[in-house]
Amino acid sequence: MNSSAQRIGRCLCGKIGITAKAVNPEVHACHCSMCQLWNGGPTLSVHCGMDVSFSNEEDISIYRSCSWAELGFCKNCGSHVFYRAIDSGEYIIQAGDFDSSDGFVLNQQKFIDEKPSYYRFANKTTHLTGAEVFA
């Protein structure tokens, strides 16, 4: 993992603070059907490892979205706070949740086979199908 320095972020209302110690600056776009339902479009996220902390954790609601992941939301404003892999405990956080996106680069699109036809990104990225993601 090509980690950068610590990043600080927050939810929309500011009630939940996010501190991630080792953020990978490679932004991944996920086009899976779950992300489309969660966001109304693709998720643009960065891998943050397990060394992530939150202020006001009692204000985070957790939803187990599938057998391998759970989603964290702010109980106050509804912002998406994290996606967490259950097996590894790794946090994946939306790139826009951080106060600064300096150094972030969109370099991969996942579940490209589930991407709707009404949009496409101009960036040159690696494309992975759902089967390739799980392989």
C-alpha positions in Angstrom: 0.0 0.0 0.0 1.4 3.4 -1.0 0.3 5.3 2.1 0.5 9.0 2.5 0.5 11.1 5.7 -2.4 11.2 8.1 -5.7 12.6 6.8 -8.4 14.4 8.7 -12.1 14.4 7.6 -15.6 14.7 8.8 -19.2 14.1 8.0 -21.5 16.8 6.5 -22.7 18.2 9.8 -19.2 17.9 11.4 -20.4 15.7 14.3 -18.3 12.7 13.3 -14.6 13.5 12.9 -12.3 11.1 11.0 -8.6 10.6 11.5 -6.9 8.1 9.2 -3.2 7.4 9.9 -2.2 5.8 6.6 -4.4 6.7 3.6 -3.6 5.2 0.2 -3.9 8.2 -2.2 -5.1 5.9 -5.0 -8.8 6.6 -5.5 -11.0 3.7 -6.6 -14.4 4.2 -8.3 -16.8 1.4 -7.4 -19.7 0.8 -9.8 -21.3 -2.2 -8.0 -25.1 -2.2 -7.5 -24.7 -1.9 -3.7 -22.6 1.3 -4.1 -25.1 2.7 -6.6 -27.9 2.2 -4.1 -25.8 3.6 -1.3 -24.7 6.7 -3.2 -27.1 7.1 -6.1 -24.0 6.6 -8.3 -20.4 5.3 -8.0 -18.4 5.4 -4.8 -15.1 7.3 -5.0 -13.0 6.0 -2.1 -9.5 5.4 -0.7 -8.2 2.5 1.4 -7.2 3.6 4.9 -6.1 0.5 6.6 -7.2 -0.3 10.1 -5.6 2.7 12.0 -8.7 4.9 11.7 -10.4 6.7 14.6 -13.6 8.6 14.9 -14.8 11.3 17.2 -18.4 10.9 18.6 -18.5 7.2 17.7 -21.8 6.8 19.5 -23.3 8.9 16.7 -22.3 6.4 14.0 -24.9 3.9 12.9 -23.7 0.6 11.4 -25.4 -1.3 8.7 -24.1 -4.8 7.7 -24.7 -4.5 3.9 -23.5 -8.0 3.0 -21.5 -11.0 4.4 -18.1 -9.2 3.9 -18.8 -5.5 4.7 -20.5 -3.0 6.9 -21.3 0.6 6.3 -21.1 3.5 8.9 -23.4 6.5 8.7 -23.7 9.7 10.8 -27.0 9.4 12.8 -27.4 13.1 12.6 -26.9 14.1 8.9 -26.8 10.7 7.2 -23.3 11.1 5.7 -21.5 8.0 4.7 -18.6 7.7 7.2 -17.0 4.4 6.2 -17.2 1.1 4.4 -15.4 -1.6 6.5 -14.3 -5.0 5.4 -15.4 -7.5 8.1 -12.6 -10.1 7.6 -9.7 -7.6 7.6 -11.1 -4.7 9.6 -9.9 -2.3 6.8 -11.7 1.0 6.4 -12.5 2.3 3.0 -13.5 6.0 3.2 -15.0 8.2 0.5 -12.4 10.5 -0.9 -14.7 13.5 -0.4 -14.9 13.0 3.4 -11.4 14.3 3.8 -10.6 18.0 4.3 -8.0 17.8 1.6 -7.7 15.7 -1.5 -4.2 16.8 -2.3 -2.3 14.0 -3.9 -5.3 11.8 -4.6 -5.4 10.2 -8.0 -8.3 8.2 -9.6 -6.6 5.1 -10.9 -9.0 2.1 -10.7 -12.6 1.3 -11.5 -14.2 -1.7 -9.9 -17.3 -3.7 -11.0 -17.0 -2.0 -14.4 -19.4 -4.7 -15.7 -22.1 -3.2 -13.4 -21.5 0.5 -14.4 -24.6 2.1 -15.9 -24.2 3.4 -19.5 -25.2 7.0 -18.7 -21.8 8.1 -17.4 -18.1 7.5 -17.8 -14.9 8.9 -16.4 -12.3 10.5 -18.7 -9.4 9.4 -16.5 -7.2 6.6 -17.7 -7.7 3.9 -15.1 -7.5 0.1 -14.6 -10.9 -1.5 -15.1 -11.9 -4.6 -13.1 -15.0 -6.7 -13.4 -16.8 -8.0 -10.4 -15.3 -11.5 -11.0 -11.8 -9.9 -11.1 -12.3 -8.0 -7.9 -13.3 -11.2 -6.1 -10.5 -13.3 -7.7 
